[in-house]
Amino acid sequence: MAECEHCAGRGWLVADDGGAGTARPCGCRAERPLGERLAAAGVWEEYLHCTRDSWRGAWPAEQLGDFGERRHLCTIFGAVGTGKTHLATAILGEWLAAGGRGLWRETSSTLEEIKW
Protein backbone atom coordinates (compact mmCIF):
# COMPACT_ATOMS: atom_id res chain seq x y z
CA MET A 1 0.00 0.00 0.00
CA ALA A 2 1.28 3.48 -0.85
CA GLU A 3 2.30 5.71 2.01
CA CYS A 4 -0.47 8.09 3.10
CA GLU A 5 0.18 11.74 2.27
CA HIS A 6 -1.50 12.83 5.52
CA CYS A 7 0.14 10.60 8.13
CA ALA A 8 3.18 9.28 6.21
CA GLY A 9 2.04 5.71 6.89
CA ARG A 10 1.92 6.05 10.67
CA GLY A 11 -1.86 5.70 10.83
CA TRP A 12 -2.21 8.65 13.23
CA LEU A 13 -2.61 12.39 12.80
CA VAL A 14 -1.22 14.65 15.50
CA ALA A 15 -3.20 17.83 16.07
CA ASP A 16 -1.52 21.21 15.89
CA ASP A 17 -2.31 21.85 19.54
CA GLY A 18 0.73 23.66 20.88
CA GLY A 19 2.67 20.51 21.63
CA ALA A 20 0.06 18.61 23.65
CA GLY A 21 0.36 15.77 21.13
CA THR A 22 -3.32 14.97 20.76
CA ALA A 23 -3.62 12.25 18.11
CA ARG A 24 -6.50 10.74 16.18
CA PRO A 25 -6.59 7.83 13.76
CA CYS A 26 -5.99 8.76 10.12
CA GLY A 27 -8.70 7.80 7.64
CA CYS A 28 -6.19 5.65 5.76
CA ARG A 29 -6.33 3.07 8.56
CA ALA A 30 -9.86 2.03 7.63
CA GLU A 31 -8.81 1.70 3.99
CA ARG A 32 -6.03 -0.78 4.75
CA PRO A 33 -6.81 -4.43 3.99
CA LEU A 34 -8.15 -6.33 7.00
CA GLY A 35 -5.08 -8.59 7.07
CA GLU A 36 -2.84 -5.55 7.51
CA ARG A 37 -5.05 -4.19 10.29
CA LEU A 38 -5.01 -7.56 12.06
CA ALA A 39 -1.22 -7.72 11.80
CA ALA A 40 -0.97 -4.16 13.16
CA ALA A 41 -3.16 -5.24 16.11
CA GLY A 42 -0.65 -7.96 16.95
CA VAL A 43 -2.15 -11.06 15.31
CA TRP A 44 0.50 -13.62 14.40
CA GLU A 45 0.95 -14.19 10.66
CA GLU A 46 -0.26 -17.79 10.79
CA TYR A 47 -3.67 -16.62 12.07
CA LEU A 48 -4.36 -13.73 9.69
CA HIS A 49 -6.67 -15.98 7.63
CA CYS A 50 -9.02 -16.73 10.55
CA THR A 51 -12.59 -15.50 10.00
CA ARG A 52 -16.11 -16.27 11.13
CA ASP A 53 -16.57 -18.31 7.96
CA SER A 54 -13.54 -20.48 8.70
CA TRP A 55 -14.51 -20.95 12.37
CA ARG A 56 -15.96 -24.46 12.84
CA GLY A 57 -17.85 -23.93 16.07
CA ALA A 58 -21.00 -22.04 16.94
CA TRP A 59 -20.50 -18.27 16.70
CA PRO A 60 -20.81 -16.77 20.23
CA ALA A 61 -23.34 -14.10 19.20
CA GLU A 62 -25.04 -13.97 22.60
CA GLN A 63 -21.75 -13.52 24.46
CA LEU A 64 -20.66 -10.81 22.01
CA GLY A 65 -23.99 -8.98 22.01
CA ASP A 66 -22.83 -5.99 24.06
CA PHE A 67 -19.17 -6.11 23.08
CA GLY A 68 -17.96 -2.59 22.43
CA GLU A 69 -20.92 -1.05 24.23
CA ARG A 70 -20.51 -2.25 27.80
CA ARG A 71 -17.57 -4.64 27.47
CA HIS A 72 -14.27 -3.84 25.84
CA LEU A 73 -12.27 -6.93 26.72
CA CYS A 74 -12.73 -10.37 25.26
CA THR A 75 -11.05 -13.27 27.06
CA ILE A 76 -11.45 -16.79 25.71
CA PHE A 77 -10.73 -19.88 27.84
CA GLY A 78 -10.46 -23.51 26.80
CA ALA A 79 -8.25 -26.52 26.40
CA VAL A 80 -5.28 -26.63 24.03
CA GLY A 81 -6.34 -27.13 20.42
CA THR A 82 -9.96 -26.04 20.79
CA GLY A 83 -9.65 -23.02 18.49
CA LYS A 84 -9.37 -20.16 20.98
CA THR A 85 -6.82 -18.30 18.86
CA HIS A 86 -8.86 -18.78 15.70
CA LEU A 87 -12.01 -17.53 17.40
CA ALA A 88 -10.25 -14.53 18.98
CA THR A 89 -8.80 -13.52 15.62
CA ALA A 90 -12.17 -13.87 13.88
CA ILE A 91 -13.87 -11.74 16.55
CA LEU A 92 -11.16 -9.07 16.32
CA GLY A 93 -11.40 -9.11 12.52
CA GLU A 94 -15.12 -8.43 12.61
CA TRP A 95 -14.61 -5.72 15.22
CA LEU A 96 -11.93 -3.98 13.13
CA ALA A 97 -13.99 -4.32 9.94
CA ALA A 98 -16.87 -2.56 11.73
CA GLY A 99 -14.61 0.38 12.59
CA GLY A 100 -13.45 -0.69 16.04
CA ARG A 101 -9.93 -0.63 17.39
CA GLY A 102 -8.25 -3.40 19.29
CA LEU A 103 -5.19 -5.38 20.27
CA TRP A 104 -4.68 -9.11 20.01
CA ARG A 105 -2.62 -10.65 22.80
CA GLU A 106 -1.74 -14.24 23.61
CA THR A 107 -1.69 -14.91 27.34
CA SER A 108 1.65 -16.64 27.89
CA SER A 109 3.54 -14.04 25.84
CA THR A 110 1.76 -11.22 27.65
CA LEU A 111 2.62 -12.70 31.05
CA GLU A 112 6.28 -12.93 30.03
CA GLU A 113 6.21 -9.26 28.96
CA ILE A 114 4.68 -8.25 32.31
CA LYS A 115 7.37 -10.12 34.25
CA TRP A 116 10.10 -7.98 32.73
C-alpha positions, 0 to 999 in steps of 0.5 A: 500500500502506498504511504499516506500523504497525511500521516506518512504511513503512521496511521495517526494524525497529531493535532496542531495543539501547541505541543500537547500531542493529541492524536486521532486515527488517520482515515487511511487506517480504515482503507487498509486491507483487514489482514494488515489491520489484524497484523498491526493489532498484533495477530500472528501471521499464521492466524491472519486468515481466521474468519467467522466463515472459517470458524468451525464452532458455533459463533458466540453471538449472545456472548458478544452482544454488548461487546464494544458497548458495555464490554471492551475486553474479550477473554477466551478460555479452553483446552489446548487445540480447541480453536481459541486463537482462531475464534479470537482472531475472527472476533477481532477481525469483525470488530476492526472491519466494523470500525473498532480498534483493538489489540490481540494478545496471547496470554503466555507471551503477555505474562512474560512481557509483564514479568520484565 
